[in-house]
Amino acid sequence: MVKINEYVEALVFSFGDGISLEEIVKRTKSDPIIIKKAINSLNKSYDERKSAFYILTEGNLYRMRLRSDLLHLVQDTLRTDMSKGVLMTLSLIVLNGKIKQSDLVKKRGSVSYQHIKELQSRGLVSTAVEDGRKVIRITPSFYDYFDVDKKEFKEIKDTIQEEIKKEDTKTVEYQGN
């Protein structure tokens, strides 16, 4: 088991964008159950020795992550691995709580279909059919990915929505020529 832990750790670390269970199985020639146990064992070990890292499960991908209490040390060097367009699409989903796919396409264009696929593959959003319409919402993995507490996030989201409402109600005074 020790050797498989080393292999899994090396693979997860090396694949910065994440590595799937299938890819780990293929590269280590091990059973998926053994791989999952190795990931759990690694996370337990990281936790026990207060490691700077942990392995995050995002949908079908495993990623190495830095503990949230250490992010301030490197925040200025970190960049998201998502494009600006994907982040804009995700922002609309987040601010709405849930959004009909048709409304998202109206606001972001047809490229949002690809963005939704990417966000789903990362495990950040899910789709469901409600009243015959496809609805997109964030998943619990969203909070892990952005390392934010659900309650704290709700407070931030509510504040942003209040500010948006204030901006929307402001009238622009005509200044003339």
C-alpha positions in Angstrom: 0.0 0.0 0.0 2.9 2.4 0.7 4.2 2.2 -2.8 0.8 2.8 -4.3 0.4 5.8 -2.1 3.6 7.2 -3.5 2.5 6.5 -7.1 -0.9 8.2 -6.5 0.7 11.2 -4.8 3.2 11.6 -7.6 0.4 11.4 -10.3 -2.0 13.8 -8.5 0.8 16.3 -7.9 2.1 16.1 -11.5 -1.3 16.6 -13.1 -2.0 20.2 -12.0 -5.2 20.4 -13.9 -6.4 17.2 -12.2 -6.2 13.5 -13.0 -9.1 11.1 -13.3 -9.5 7.8 -11.4 -9.4 6.0 -14.7 -6.0 7.6 -15.6 -4.5 6.7 -12.2 -5.8 3.1 -12.6 -4.3 2.9 -16.1 -0.9 4.3 -15.1 -0.6 2.3 -11.8 -2.3 -0.9 -13.1 -4.2 -1.0 -9.8 -7.8 -1.5 -8.8 -10.0 1.6 -8.4 -10.9 0.7 -4.9 -7.2 0.5 -4.0 -6.6 3.9 -5.6 -9.5 5.5 -3.6 -8.1 3.9 -0.4 -4.7 5.4 -1.2 -6.2 8.9 -1.7 -8.1 8.6 1.6 -4.9 7.3 3.3 -2.9 10.2 1.8 -5.4 12.8 3.0 -5.5 11.3 6.5 -1.7 11.4 6.6 -1.6 15.0 5.4 -4.2 15.9 8.0 -2.3 14.1 10.9 1.0 15.8 10.1 -0.6 19.2 9.4 0.7 19.1 5.8 0.4 22.2 3.6 -1.5 20.1 1.0 -4.5 17.8 0.6 -6.1 16.0 -2.3 -9.4 17.5 -3.5 -11.9 15.4 -5.4 -13.7 17.4 -8.1 -16.2 15.4 -9.9 -14.1 12.8 -11.6 -10.8 14.5 -11.1 -8.3 14.5 -8.2 -6.2 17.7 -7.6 -3.5 18.6 -5.1 -4.5 21.7 -3.2 -2.9 24.0 -0.6 -4.7 24.4 2.7 -6.8 27.5 2.9 -5.0 28.9 6.0 -1.8 29.1 3.9 -3.3 30.7 0.8 -2.4 34.2 1.9 1.3 33.3 1.5 1.0 32.6 -2.2 -2.3 34.4 -3.2 -0.5 36.8 -5.5 1.2 34.0 -7.4 -1.9 31.9 -8.0 -3.9 32.0 -11.2 -7.1 30.1 -11.9 -6.8 27.4 -14.5 -10.2 28.5 -16.0 -10.6 31.0 -18.8 -12.2 34.4 -18.2 -15.2 33.3 -20.2 -15.8 30.1 -18.1 -15.4 32.2 -14.9 -18.0 34.7 -16.2 -20.4 31.9 -17.0 -19.8 30.4 -13.5 -20.4 33.9 -12.0 -23.8 34.1 -13.5 -24.7 30.7 -12.2 -23.5 31.5 -8.8 -25.2 34.9 -8.5 -28.5 33.4 -9.6 -28.3 30.4 -7.4 -29.7 28.4 -10.2 -30.3 29.4 -13.7 -32.2 28.0 -16.7 -29.8 27.0 -19.4 -31.8 29.0 -21.9 -31.4 32.1 -19.8 -27.7 31.5 -19.5 -27.4 31.1 -23.3 -29.3 34.4 -23.8 -26.9 36.2 -21.5 -23.6 34.5 -22.4 -24.2 33.2 -25.9 -23.8 29.7 -27.3 -20.3 29.4 -26.0 -22.0 28.8 -22.6 -22.8 25.2 -23.7 -19.0 24.5 -23.8 -18.5 26.4 -20.5 -21.2 24.3 -18.8 -19.5 21.1 -20.0 -16.2 22.3 -18.6 -17.7 23.3 -15.3 -19.5 19.9 -15.1 -16.3 18.0 -15.8 -14.7 19.8 -12.9 -17.7 18.9 -10.7 -18.5 22.6 -10.1 -22.0 22.6 -11.6 -24.8 20.1 -12.2 -27.8 20.2 -14.4 -31.3 19.0 -13.7 -34.6 19.2 -15.5 -37.2 21.3 -13.7 -40.6 22.0 -15.2 -39.3 20.7 -18.5 -36.4 23.1 -18.5 -32.7 22.4 -18.0 -31.5 24.2 -14.9 -27.8 24.7 -13.9 -26.6 25.1 -10.3 -23.4 24.9 -8.3 -22.4 21.7 -6.5 -20.9 21.2 -3.1 -17.5 20.8 -4.9 -17.7 24.5 -5.8 -17.1 25.5 -2.2 -14.1 23.1 -1.9 -12.6 24.3 -5.2 -12.8 28.0 -4.2 -12.1 27.0 -0.6 -14.9 29.0 0.9 -17.4 28.1 3.7 -21.0 27.8 2.5 -22.4 30.2 5.1 -19.6 32.7 4.5 -20.2 32.4 0.8 -23.9 33.1 1.2 -23.1 36.3 3.1 -20.7 37.4 0.4 -23.2 36.6 -2.4 -26.0 38.5 -0.6 -23.8 41.5 -0.2 -22.9 41.4 -3.9 -26.6 41.1 -4.9 -27.5 44.1 -2.7 -24.7 46.2 -4.4 -26.0 45.2 -7.8 -29.5 46.2 -6.9 -28.2 49.6 -5.7 -26.4 50.2 -8.9 -29.5 49.1 -10.9 -31.7 51.7 -9.1 -29.3 54.6 -9.6 -30.5 57.0 -12.3 -28.2 58.8 -14.6 -28.6 62.5 -14.6 -28.5 64.1 -18.0 -25.6 66.5 -18.2 -26.4 68.1 -21.5 -24.1 69.0 -24.3 
